[in-house]
Amino acid sequence: MKIVLPILCMATLLIGCVDTKQIEQLGIITSYGADLLEDDLINNTLLYTQFDPDIKEPIQLVESKSNSYEGAVDAANLKTNYKLVTGQLRLKVFGKELAKQGIVRLLTTHYRDAEEPSRLYVVVSDTTAKDVLTINTSFNLSKFLYNLIDNNRKLEILPKSDFKDFAHKYADIGIDPIQPLITIEKKKPIIERLALFQNDVFVGSLTTEETFLFKLVMENFKAVTQEITIPKQPFEEFIKKHEDKRDAENLHVILSELRSGQKITLEDTKNLKYNVDIKIDANLLEISEQVVIEDEKVLNKMEEQISKKINKKLEEMLDKLKELNVDTIGFGRIYNQETKHKELTEQKWRELYPTIDVTFNVDVNILRHGVFD
Amino acid sequence: MTWGISMDINVAVKPGIRIRAFYLFFIIANIQNGTGIMGVPRYIYKEAKQDSWVSILIAGLFIHIVVFVMFQILNKYENTDIFGIQVDLFGNWVGKILGTIFITYVFGSLLTVLINYIQVVQVFIFPTLSRWMITILLLLIVTYAVLGGLRVAVGVAFIFFILSIWLVIFLYKPMTLTDFGHFKPLLEASPKELLLGAKATSYSFLGLEILFFIYPFIDNKKKAQLPTQIGIATTTFIILLVTGISIGFFGGDTLEQAIWPVLILYKLIEYTLIERFDIIVVSQWMMVIIPIMILLSWMITYGVKRLYKISQKKTLFVVILLLLICGGTIKNQYTIETIIDYVAQIGFWIVIIYPLILYPLVLIKKKTNKNKEGES
């Protein structure tokens, strides 16, 4: 007892040594948006949550002007009666114009400052960040945006694209980051495209269809549904009854439970010849016409047509990437890993990248086609 | 002072204050995996790049040999420590000067543990908390434990090792984020780079010198080698693990810039209930550094007592006072890094290379002694 009492006293008194943070006095920043102003200053939009029971609106908005992210929080503090804290920051939105000048300077604090969180999403806005964060909604906008990305990532629609991924790809030579691009449609933020970066500079975007192709090359699908359009002509003889009178040329096929695997190999180090092998296993879920699948022949034909189509699309996508000179797939990294004693420089790869020669081999395998023939 | 007075080479230790050899595993594993482990991947990577794992294996193997040699040296004597050996080899004066250098180095080592940890606490948890405050709190525990003697120190090492080793398990999460491309191309580093990388691990392997201090206190000396070697193997494994994951996760440039890559790895771990795991890790790390500080403080007090016959209590208070002043005043990140760098450099020579030089000298000395006995 003689010892317990002093220890208890000490433990209680020690609490006074540390800064206290009362939750009622805090404004917890959940989203941050940055736009470029004319004189190179940054216009910041911050969404924060407060827990004051007297105030109806839990989500508040504050704007500030600064040159840096931490400066933005500092400047915003003068405009609010709460102490702004950044530990729960989940989303950083960058306006298009700012993103075109590079965004990494507003992200370095997440490496440098141990107090800053590292689980956050980095997105580009199609217009300005302010437009996205000032959408008048009845729901919690920060949460909406976060879940918009998070859920689509879990559904395998979006590729890996959080801050960790951005930082990883930005740091590695021979691979460029890709992040979601937010568009506003009917006063609601949506993801329509993906922003392509050259290092940290926003240079172009991929459509959702191209995103699927990109994911085919980069990641393994576990179970995803995808619509693919193939020409109708080779299947004419198997079509029992024309149901789709709208489109006479094409057949729309829905593949479900799509699983895929990929392998990128550098065949020829000197001439930069790559081989990309993609293997797809899928179920046939829906066809826009009533194609009778009586024997394997029809299926084989369909598999062949699908792989041809994907192959073509992949080549188109790569041409687009080459034209923008962004190596989102990371061919440069593979080159760097396969060649010893030759440190690849950023500049050298930007010169080499448009000259690479990639052959895609897509192998589609339809496992089942439902309970009817 | 007792400068001129000759010292007993062998130490008589009462059975009541001896420890079992089995505890050597916990002592070694604990004292080595201190603050060094938080930053070591960066230093190794700077030298050996993606082949760092080879460097670590080389370093580990080398340390195993060093430990073997240390036991060979100690086994040549009946029951002695480094101070006795040095006095026996170099005579009273030189032996005592060397012993003093050894103790000074241990103090430096102790200081780096303290200031490094304070810095980590300030960076990760309480940026505004006074340095004096943390220093006083840590030193209170250390003083209390050291006053209890070696057996308390060893007990703390044993319990705290078990209480903190679970942290390793949580590295599974960053492990899943490993990018194996970062290890390619394999074996690109030249032998020189590999060796430099191996040398860069030395700060993490320091602490080994405790063998030279604690040996007389070991009860069953014949069984002492195995637990020690397992302890070294554990350290090697942990360094290998954290370096591997760090390289896999960060890759090149980022890793070279990260001061505490291992803590950043822990920052990636997030659970619904605990969003910032790194805060738990930094707090838990206190359990890792407390035994180290206790063991190092004990080594200093014991060494001074052996050399100058000053009571351990007096030395302890001087040491604690010095630590308090240094811990409270050294706050510049660059200064701290410089001190650590110096200690690492000196430690490499004193702890890792010195025993290898000592061994042939001991052999020669023993041989001449035998010859003399034979003649007389």
Chai-1 contact restraints between the chains, C-beta under 6 A:
chainA,res_idxA,chainB,res_idxB,connection_type,confidence,min_distance_angstrom,max_distance_angstrom,comment,restraint_id
A,C17,B,M133,contact,1.0,0.0,6.0,A-B,restraint_1
A,V18,B,F126,contact,1.0,0.0,6.0,A-B,restraint_2
A,V18,B,L129,contact,1.0,0.0,6.0,A-B,restraint_3
A,D19,B,T128,contact,1.0,0.0,6.0,A-B,restraint_4
A,A114,B,V123,contact,1.0,0.0,6.0,A-B,restraint_5
A,A114,B,F124,contact,1.0,0.0,6.0,A-B,restraint_6
A,S118,B,K267,contact,1.0,0.0,6.0,A-B,restraint_7
A,R119,B,E270,contact,1.0,0.0,6.0,A-B,restraint_8
A,A171,B,D253,contact,1.0,0.0,6.0,A-B,restraint_9
A,A171,B,T254,contact,1.0,0.0,6.0,A-B,restraint_10
A,D172,B,G251,contact,1.0,0.0,6.0,A-B,restraint_11
A,R333,B,G181,contact,1.0,0.0,6.0,A-B,restraint_12
A,Q337,B,G181,contact,1.0,0.0,6.0,A-B,restraint_13
A,Q337,B,K184,contact,1.0,0.0,6.0,A-B,restraint_14
A,Q337,B,P185,contact,1.0,0.0,6.0,A-B,restraint_15
A,K340,B,P185,contact,1.0,0.0,6.0,A-B,restraint_16
A,K340,B,E188,contact,1.0,0.0,6.0,A-B,restraint_17
